Amino acid sequence: MSKGINTDVEEGELLPDDDLEFEREYAEQERKKQQEIIENRRRIAEEKRKREKQEREERDRRIAQDKLELVKMKAGIAEEDEIIKEEHEEERVLSFGEKVSNFWYHEKMWIILAAFGVAVLTFMIVDAVRHVKPDLEILLICDNALALDDQRELLEQKLEQYVPDRNGDGKVCVSIINCALNEYKVDMQYNNNSQKFFANIQQGKIIMVITDSNTDPDFQALMVDDLPSQFPDNKYVDEKGLSLNFGFLAEDLDCKNLPNDIHLCMRRPVSTLDGTIEDMQKYYDKDMELFTAIANGLAEQAEQTDDKGLPTDPVPLDPKLAFSSADTDTADSSDSKE
């Protein structure tokens, strides 16, 4: 016999009875689902068609009615209550809370901007009212005990004794701007002080500068060096300016280690970025009056107290050149032992 596929098996014998029944039920369910989908689509399409038909009929009716009313108005036979009126929904009355909420929703950006502007303006006004405009400003570029906040404030109070109320605000104020310069301190503070110093030195409004023996010669060259000729009777005024070598000053500033090389200098009038030499000369002449009052006042106090000056010598800024007395004593003892 030849081998081949047996085609004598009946169709019902291809699948077991349970599987066959499952397949029939699944097929019936799929058919019903498809039928429901088709029926839903047909129903939706029919509703859409009816809705569009109703809208079209309503629109045509309104157009016809409007045309009729327009014809009546043209013919002068329309009654007052027949005049075409736009149909509006009745406006709902909002509560107070709803009005506030609605206003905030639509205008919140402008409200925020307005509030910010008012806050900034208020801050500027308060700051302007509280801010005291100095009657005298001084640059401090020496890096010593005067760079400390407490000593600097005490020095401001000391100098205010000799300064009048130049701006007429009812208060005497001396402001010492700290921009201590130490070229051996390469840090953020030095960079900030350097920028502050050059920003002020490029203007001609601040004339007085506090320096010491460690001040850069290039900076010292900006100061007037002929003051002794203007103050022949004041022994504390030399070619650098007014020497603050006063013992009583160290006591007033609560600074025992105040060095004896500090000077209050006057800048030489020059042309600056924001003005001419004539403009700076005007500031120089005004500050010279205050410099004279300060120089004479401190010298008079020194004579009255028989001041002996300051015992503290200046310390070089370069740490390589600075030797303490302890180091000196150690060196001397080593030499004696040898």
C-alpha positions, 0 to 999 in steps of 0.5 A, a space after each residue: 500500500 502506498 503511504 500518505 495522508 489519511 483523508 478518511 477522518 471525519 471533520 468532527 474528529 479533528 478536534 476534541 469535543 471540549 475544544 470544539 465547543 470553546 472555539 464555537 463560543 469564542 467565535 460567537 462572542 467575537 461576532 457579537 462584539 463586532 456586531 455591537 461595534 457596527 451597531 454603535 457606529 451606526 447609532 452614533 452616525 444616525 444621531 449625528 445626522 439627526 442633530 445636524 439636520 435639527 441644527 440646519 433646520 433651526 438655522 434656516 428657521 432663524 434666518 427666515 425669521 430674521 429676514 421676515 423681521 427685517 422686511 417688517 422693519 423696512 416696511 415700518 410695520 414692526 412693533 417695538 416688541 418685535 424688533 430683533 433681539 440677540 438671545 443671551 443666556 441669563 447672567 448669573 450673579 457672582 458672590 463676593 468670593 467668586 468675584 475675588 477669585 475670578 479677578 485674581 485668576 485673570 489679573 494675578 500676573 499684574 497684581 504680582 508685578 504691581 506688588 513687587 514694584 511697590 515693595 521695591 519703591 518702599 524699600 528705596 524710600 525707607 533706605 533713602 530716609 534712613 541712610 545718613 549721607 556722610 559729611 566726610 568720606 576717607 579711604 583707608 588703604 593701610 593694612 593694620 589695626 585700623 582695618 578692624 571694624 571696631 577701631 575704624 568706627 571709633 576713629 570715625 567718632 573721633 574725627 566727627 568732633 572736628 567736622 561740621 554738618 556740611 550737608 545740613 541733614 542735622 547729623 554729623 557723619 564721617 565714613 571711613 571706607 575700608 579698602 586695606 591693601 596688602 599685596 602679600 595677601 592674594 585673596 578675595 578680600 584683597 581683590 575686593 579692596 583693590 577694586 573698591 580703591 581704584 573705583 574711588 580713586 578714579 573719581 575726584 570726590 574723596 580727597 582724604 586717604 589714610 596710609 602708612 609706611 607700607 603703602 605702595 610708593 605709587 599710591 603715596 605719589 598720588 598724595 600732596 607732599 608740600 603740606 608742611 609749608 601750609 602748616 609751619 606751626 604744626 609739628 605733626 604735619 610732614 611731607 606725607 600728611 598728618 601723622 597720627 602718632 598720638 598716644 591718646 589716640 590709641 587709648 580713644 580707639 582702644 588699640 594698644 598696638 596702634 603703629 606710629 607710622 599712620 598718616 592722614 593724607 590729601 590727594 593731589 587734584 588731577 583730572 579723573 574719569 568723571 571730572 576735570 582737575 578744576 572739579 577735583 580742586 573744588 572738593 580739595 578746597 572744601 576738604 582742606 578746611 576739614 583737614 585743617 580743623 582735624 590737624 589743629 584739633 589733634 595737635 592741640 590735644 597732644 600739647 594739652 596732654 603732653 603726648 609722648 606718641 606711640 611706642 609701637 613700630 610698624 610691622 612690614 607687610 612682607 612676612 619674610 621681613 617681619 621679625 618679632 622681639 621673641 625672634 630677636 631675643 632668641 638670636 641674641 641668646 644664641 650669639 651669646 652662647 657661641 
